[in-house]
Amino acid sequence: QVQLVESGGGLVQAGGSLRLACAASGRTFSSYAMGWLRQAPGKEREFVAAISWSGVTTYYADSVKGRFTISRDNAKNMVYLLMNSLKPEDTAVYYCNILKWFDGSHYEGWDYWGQGTQVTVSS
């Protein structure tokens, strides 16, 4: 059974930083691309960042490019999202997702979801 557990969210002032973590289990984690998505109240889920199984290829949405960094540790079955220069518009619940594939902003994910982690950025 696949499990994804996100952590690291919290309340931070604008300009601050947070590091999100996602612990994955139940699949051969290192074989899959991973992604981070977020959903703000009343908005559609947004594909924020992705990383290939090897870590060589990454993708960032324009809204976070230059501020967020995705990384992974296959030995620990972990994926991370370092978020710097946070803005109030980054406020959302953040989810990690196991991806079937991604190509820039286009992607397809497996239907496995954790509980998400809330990020709130105050102005």
N, C-alpha and C positions, 0 to 999 in steps of 0.2 A: 504494500500500500504506500502510495506516494504521500509524503508529508513535506510541507513547506512552512517554515516558521520564521516570520519576519520580526525584527527587533531594532531598537535604536532610535525610534522616533521620540518626539517630545516637543516642548515649547521653546522657541528660540527667537531672539530679536532679529530683525532684519539686518543682514550683513554677517550673521553668524554662520556656524557650520554644524552639521550633523553627519554621522556615519551610520548608515543603515546596514544591517546584516540579514542574510537569509540562509537558514540552515535547511538543506535538502536531504531527504532520505527516501529510500524505496525504489530508486532507479540507479542505473549506472550514470551518476551525475556527470562525470567527466566526458561523456559522449554527447552531451546536449548543449546547445546554446541556451543562454539564460537571459532573461530580460527583467526590467523593472517597469511597472506601470503605476499610474496614480489616478485617483478619482477624487475630485473636489465635489462638494455638495451641489447638486443640480447640474452637474456637468458629466459629459461622457468620459469613460476611462481613456487616459492618454498614455501612449507608448513613449516612455521617457528615455530608456537606454537599453542597450543589448550588448552581449559579448559572446563571441564564438566559443566553441568547446575548448579551443586551444588558448583563448585569450588574445589571439593576434588581431582579430577583427572586432571593432566596436562600432556602435551607432549611438548618436545622441540627437534628441529632438532639438530643433532650433532654440526652443525656449530655455534649454538648460546647457547648451553647448558652451564650453569654456568655463563652466561653474561646477558641473557634476563630473565625477569619474567613476566608471564601473570597473570592477576587478573581481577576480575569482581565485579561490584556492581549492583546486580539485582534490588535493590530499585530505582536506577537511570537509569537503562537500559544502563549501560556503561561497556565496557571492555577496559582494559589498557594493554600496553606493555612497561615495563620499560627496557630500553636498556642501559647497562653499558659496559665499556671497548670497545667502538665501534671501528671497523676496517674499512679501506677503502672498503673492500669486502662486508660490510653491506650496501653499497650505493644501493638504490633501491626505487621503489615506494611500499609502504606498504598498504595492504588492510586488512580490517577485513571481516569475512565471517560467516554467520550462518551455522552451521554444522548439517547435519542429524545424523552423527555419526563420531567418530574417534576411532582408535585402533592403538596406536603408530603412525607410519608415514602414516598409511592408513586412509583415510577419504573420506567422501562424503559431499559436501556442497550444499546448495541451491544456485540457480543462481541469487543471489542478490548481487550487488556490489555498493560500493560508488565510489567516485572520487579518492580515495587513498590519501596518504600524502607522499611527497618526503622526503627521508632522504639522505643526502649527507655527507660523511665522508671524510675529507681531510687528507692527510698523512703529 
